[in-house]
Amino acid sequence: MTEQQHTQISVEEMAHAFEDEAAPVDLSDYAVEDWVTMAIFWGMAACVFLQFFTRYALNNSLAWTEEIAANCLVVLVFLGSVMCVRMFRHIHVDLLHRVLPVRMRRPIELFVDILSIGFFAYITWLMWRYLEIVGSERMVTVDLPRGYVFYAVFAAFALMTARAIQKFIKDMISEKTVRQKVAESDLQGV
């Protein structure tokens, strides 16, 4: 292994590093579903901690914590996907997009937007059909309907559809703006 050289810092320099003012916090990038997702995450974390504590510290585990934590995880995944759709952070392959000429990129982006909207709308419809079949089932350890979890997943897919439509509209507006700027620059060049 190679040894790393570290710059020596005095204790006074280290103490003064904590006196610098922090930059203001900007929470404007987060939407309502992000805050709900965070609340569900902390609820799941509390269930997992309670399960761990009762099982290993008290040697008498609570059976319901595992089921609630698992259902929270399901809801967490799908609500987190809403944020990914909104911020265009889903896994995607953009190799073709990078090698195509600029003129062909925009139509492909718009096609992918339309394809995404169709996919999310179809899954939303399928989820609604699924809810009609199993929406009234009860949980095993807690006397609550499992429909709560399924309705949350349905709402997440509906939000993904809405966010995909929002992105498509944004892309169409930006395309229109780009075309206007190109037309204006062409007129000024003449």
N, C-alpha and C positions, 0 to 999 in steps of 0.2 A: 504494500500500500504506500502511496505517496503521502508525505506529510504536508498539511496545509499551513500556510503562514497567515496568521491573523494579526491585524493591526492592534496594538495595545491601546486601550482606552482607559483613562483614569476614572475613578469612582465619581468625581465631580462632573466630568463630561457625561457620564451615564445618567446621573441624577438630573442634569439640565435637559437631557433629551426628552424627559417626560413633561417639561414645562412648556414645550411648544404648543401653540394653539392648534386644535384639531379643525379640519375643514368642516364647514356646515354639512349636515346630513341632508341628502336629497332623496325623499321617499316617493317622488312623483312617478317613477317608473313602475311602481307596484299598483295593481288593480285590486278590486274587492276580493276576487277569487284567490289571490295570493295570500291575503290575510286570513281567509277561511282555511286555506291549505296549511298555513303555519299553525293555526289554532288546533287543527286536527292532528298535525305532527306532534305538538306538545301533549295532546290528549293521549296519543299512541305511546309517546315516551313515558308518560305517567303510568299507563297500564303496564308497560314492560317493566318499569322500575318496581311497581307494586307486585307484579308477578315474581320478579327476582327476589325481592325482599321477603315476601311471604313464603316462598319456596325454600330459600337457603338460610335466611335469618330466623324465621319462625318455625320452619320445618312443617308448615301446614299451608299449602298453596291454595290460592283462590282460583277456582276453575274458570270463572267468567273472564278473567283478565286476558287469557290467551285468545279467546274468540273475539273479544272487543278489539284487541290490538291487531289481529289479522284483518278484521273488517275495516279498521282505521287505515291500515296499509293499503287496502284495495282502493278506498276512497282517495287516499293521498296520491296514489299513482295517477289516477285519472284526473284529479283536479290539478296536479302538477303538469299534466299534459296540456291543460288549457293555457298555462303560462308559456309553455314551449311553443304552442301554436301562435299565441299573441306576439311573442318575441322572435318567431321564426328560428327556433333553436332545435327543432326536431332533427333527428338524424336523416341526412339526405346525401345523395351522391351528386356532386357537382362537377365531376370530371368532364362530362360532355359539355356542360355549360361553360367551362373554362376554355375549351379548345374551339368552340364555335365562333364565327364572326359576330361582332357586336349586333349587327342587324337581326340575327337569328335568336339572340338571347332573350329579347323581350317577348316574342311570341311563345317561346318555350316556358318562360316564367309564368305568363298568363295561363297557358295550358295547364301547368302544374297547379296553379291556384284553383282553376276550375275543377280539376281532378280531385284536389284535396277537399273542396267544398262538397263535391258529390260523394266522396268517401265518408266524410264525417256525417253528412245528412243521412246516408244509407245506414250507417251504424247506429245513429240516433233512432231511426225508424225500427231497426232490428231490436234495439234495447227496449223500445216501447212495447213491441210484440212480446219480448221475453218477460217484461213486467206483468203483462196480462196473464201469463201462464203461472209465474212463480212469485208474484209480488206479495202474496198474502202468507207465504211460508214464515214459520217462526224460527228464531235462533235456537240452538241446542241448549246452551247453558243459561241464557237470559231470556226471560219471557218478553221479547220484543220482536216485531216483524223484521225479517231480513229485507223487506221492501225498502227500508230506510237506506240500506247500502245500495240497492239496485237503483233507487230513485236518485241517489247522489251520483252514481255512474251515468245514469241517463242525463241528468243535468249537466254533467261534465261534457258529455258528447254534444249536447245542444249548445253549450258555451263554445266548444271547439268549432262547431259549425259557424256560430256567430262571429267568432274571432277570425276564422278563415275568410268569411265574407268581408269583414272589415279590412283585412289585408288585401283582398282582391280589389276593393274599392280604392284603397290607398294606392295600390299599384297602377290602377287605371288613371287616377288623378295625376300621379307622377308621370305617367306615360304621356298624358295630354299636355302637361306642363313642359315636358322635354320636347314634344313636337312643336309647341308654340315657340319655345326658345330657338329651336332650329330654324323655324320659318322666319322669325324675326331677324336672326343673324343672316339668313339668306337674303332678306329684303334689304338689310343695311349694307350688304356686300355688293348689291346691284347698283 
